[in-house]
Amino acid sequence: MIRIGIIGQDPYAAHLMDALRSQPDVDVIGLYSHKPTSISKDLSEVTNLFCSESGLEYFKERGIKVKGFLEDFLEGIDFLMEYDPNELSIKLTFEGTGIQLSPKDIILSRLSSIPLSKLRIRWTSDIYCCPFFRPAMLELELSERVSLETLRDHLISSRRVSSINREVDLNEVCIYYPFFRRYTIFSIILFLRSIEPSKDGSSINIFSLYGILSAVPEAIDAIREMRGIDKEVSSSITDHHLNMKSGLLA
């Protein structure tokens, strides 16, 4: 089993833990935080919590059970995972080596079948969305000209990418998908009707929803790769147990 420890005791840590535990070869040892958070007590009922020695009294005051301190936490794990909810990135630490997976890395990887020369992500904070997705305008510069039809085919068939091909209410999408199509919080959702090609066909803009845990599948694959498991084999395992789907949503 691959033993993973998660930094943080927050709602995101709970989702991370569930995703990792879905994998047949992964075991989450516990969660670490210097001091208790608003949901530490709830988390203590489903996993082991660790804290700093100086923070122990704060946990005791709130009646939160602690498994051990930072040294105990680090001793029992193979990989350390830290999620940044602001940057939507995941940092993996393994034997002193760190790997950072950012939204740009994830999008470039998933759209690798498209001849891209440059990618820019413009987060559109003025558009309302739920906590599970972050709206973004993707600005893609192409290294070669492709027809709109070919481009759409590439987008629809891209792995770990979902597409919407009709007019939908964004609020309904943000309410429905995280609960009834939970895999979408690990996906990039593209709105195909938003595609705006430049006049010379050298670039396109497309509106998207970036699932807050979109880096998780790639993080799991990276962990397995460092254990000597082939990336394609790992991806198949990861997607199967996360129930990941690609193609058209609507």
C-alpha positions in Angstrom: 0.0 0.0 0.0 1.1 3.6 -0.7 0.8 5.6 2.5 -0.2 9.2 2.2 -0.4 12.0 4.7 -2.5 15.2 4.0 -1.5 18.6 5.2 -4.6 20.5 6.4 -7.8 19.8 8.3 -10.5 21.5 6.2 -13.3 20.6 3.9 -10.9 20.2 1.0 -8.8 17.7 3.0 -12.0 15.6 3.4 -12.6 15.5 -0.4 -8.9 14.7 -1.0 -9.1 11.9 1.5 -12.2 10.4 -0.1 -10.6 10.5 -3.5 -7.4 8.9 -2.4 -9.2 6.2 -0.4 -11.1 5.2 -3.5 -7.9 3.9 -4.9 -7.2 0.2 -4.1 -3.5 0.7 -3.5 -3.6 3.9 -1.4 -4.0 4.4 2.3 -4.5 7.8 3.9 -2.6 7.7 7.3 -4.1 10.9 8.5 -4.4 14.7 8.4 -2.0 17.2 10.0 -2.6 20.8 11.2 -0.7 23.0 13.6 -3.9 24.0 15.4 -7.6 22.8 15.2 -9.9 24.1 12.5 -13.7 24.4 12.5 -14.1 20.8 11.2 -11.2 19.1 13.0 -13.6 17.4 15.4 -15.8 16.0 12.6 -12.6 14.8 10.7 -11.4 13.0 13.9 -14.4 10.7 13.6 -13.3 9.4 10.2 -9.4 9.5 10.3 -6.4 10.1 12.4 -5.5 13.7 13.3 -2.0 14.9 14.0 -0.9 18.3 15.3 2.2 20.2 16.6 3.2 19.7 20.2 2.5 23.4 20.8 -1.0 23.0 19.4 -2.0 20.0 21.5 -3.7 22.0 24.2 -6.0 23.7 21.7 -7.2 20.3 20.5 -7.7 19.1 24.0 -9.8 22.1 24.9 -12.2 21.2 22.1 -12.3 17.5 23.0 -10.6 16.5 19.7 -8.7 13.2 19.8 -5.1 13.5 18.4 -3.2 10.5 17.2 0.3 12.0 17.5 2.6 14.9 16.6 4.4 15.9 13.4 7.2 13.4 13.8 4.7 10.5 14.2 2.8 11.8 11.1 5.9 11.9 8.9 7.3 8.6 10.1 4.3 6.7 9.0 3.9 8.0 5.4 5.5 7.5 2.0 4.1 10.7 0.4 3.0 14.1 1.7 0.2 15.8 -0.1 -0.7 19.5 0.3 -3.6 21.2 -1.5 -3.7 24.9 -2.1 -7.3 26.0 -2.5 -6.3 29.5 -3.7 -4.0 28.3 -6.5 -5.9 25.0 -7.0 -2.6 23.2 -7.0 -1.3 20.1 -5.3 2.2 19.7 -3.9 3.6 16.2 -3.4 6.7 15.5 -1.3 8.6 12.2 -1.5 11.9 11.5 0.2 12.7 15.2 0.2 11.7 15.8 -3.4 8.8 18.1 -4.2 6.5 18.1 -7.2 4.0 20.9 -7.9 0.9 20.3 -10.0 -0.8 23.6 -11.1 -3.9 24.2 -13.2 -1.8 25.1 -16.2 0.1 21.8 -16.0 -3.2 19.9 -15.8 -4.9 21.7 -18.7 -1.8 21.4 -20.9 -1.6 17.6 -20.2 -5.3 17.0 -20.8 -5.4 19.0 -24.1 -2.1 17.5 -25.4 -3.8 16.3 -28.5 -4.3 19.9 -29.6 -1.3 21.6 -31.2 -0.8 24.2 -28.5 2.0 26.7 -28.4 0.8 28.8 -25.5 -1.9 28.6 -22.8 -3.3 31.4 -20.7 -5.9 31.0 -17.9 -8.0 34.0 -17.1 -10.0 33.3 -13.9 -13.4 35.0 -14.2 -14.2 35.8 -10.6 -17.1 38.1 -11.7 -19.2 35.0 -12.6 -21.0 33.2 -9.8 -20.2 29.6 -9.2 -20.4 27.1 -6.4 -17.3 26.1 -4.2 -16.7 23.0 -6.4 -15.8 24.8 -9.6 -13.8 27.9 -10.7 -14.9 29.6 -13.9 -12.1 30.4 -16.3 -11.5 31.7 -19.9 -8.9 29.5 -21.6 -6.9 31.4 -24.2 -5.2 28.9 -26.4 -2.6 29.8 -29.0 -2.2 27.1 -31.7 1.1 26.0 -33.2 -0.7 25.0 -36.4 -4.1 25.8 -37.9 -6.9 23.4 -37.4 -10.5 23.5 -38.4 -13.2 24.3 -35.8 -14.7 20.8 -36.4 -11.4 19.1 -35.7 -10.8 21.2 -32.7 -14.2 20.3 -31.2 -13.5 16.6 -31.8 -10.2 17.0 -29.9 -11.9 18.7 -27.0 -14.7 16.2 -26.8 -12.3 13.2 -26.9 -9.7 14.6 -24.4 -9.2 12.5 -21.4 -10.5 13.8 -18.1 -12.3 16.6 -19.9 -16.1 17.0 -20.1 -18.0 19.2 -22.5 -21.3 20.9 -22.7 -22.7 21.6 -26.2 -25.9 23.5 -25.5 -27.1 26.5 -23.5 -27.3 25.8 -19.8 -27.9 27.7 -16.6 -24.5 28.0 -14.9 -26.1 28.0 -11.5 -27.9 24.7 -12.3 -24.6 23.2 -13.5 -22.9 24.2 -10.3 -25.7 22.7 -8.1 -26.3 19.5 -10.0 -22.9 18.2 -11.2 -20.9 18.1 -7.9 -23.6 15.9 -6.3 -25.0 13.8 -9.1 -21.9 13.7 -11.4 -19.3 13.8 -8.7 -16.5 13.0 -11.0 -16.8 16.5 -12.5 -15.0 18.0 -9.5 -11.9 16.2 -10.9 -12.7 17.4 -14.5 -12.3 20.4 -16.7 -15.7 21.3 -18.1 -15.6 23.0 -21.5 -18.5 25.0 -23.0 -18.2 24.3 -26.7 -20.6 27.0 -27.7 -18.3 29.6 -26.2 -15.4 28.8 -28.6 -14.2 32.0 -30.2 -11.5 31.5 -32.9 -9.3 34.4 -34.0 -9.7 35.7 -37.6 -6.5 34.0 -38.7 -7.3 30.7 -36.8 -4.1 30.9 -34.8 -5.8 31.0 -31.4 -9.1 30.3 -29.6 -10.9 31.4 -26.5 -13.1 28.9 -24.6 -15.1 29.3 -21.4 -14.6 26.5 -18.9 -15.3 25.3 -15.3 -12.2 24.0 -13.6 -13.1 21.4 -10.9 -11.4 22.3 -7.6 -9.8 18.9 -7.4 -8.8 18.6 -11.0 -5.1 18.0 -10.0 -6.0 14.9 -8.0 -6.0 12.3 -10.8 -2.6 13.5 -12.0 -1.3 13.6 -8.5 -2.3 10.0 -8.0 -0.6 9.0 -11.3 2.5 10.9 -10.3 2.7 9.0 -7.0 2.4 5.6 -8.8 5.0 6.7 -11.4 7.4 7.3 -8.6 6.7 3.8 -7.4 7.6 2.5 -10.9 4.1 2.0 -12.2 3.5 2.9 -15.9 1.6 6.1 -16.3 -1.1 4.7 -18.7 -1.7 1.8 -16.3 -2.0 4.1 -13.4 -4.4 6.5 -15.3 -6.7 3.6 -16.1 -6.8 2.6 -12.4 -7.2 6.1 -11.2 -10.1 7.0 -13.6 -11.9 3.7 -12.9 -12.0 4.2 -9.2 -12.8 7.9 -9.4 -15.6 7.0 -11.9 -14.0 9.5 -14.3 -15.8 10.0 -17.6 -15.0 12.1 -20.6 -17.0 13.4 -23.6 -20.3 15.3 -23.7 -22.3 16.0 -20.5 -25.2 17.7 -22.2 
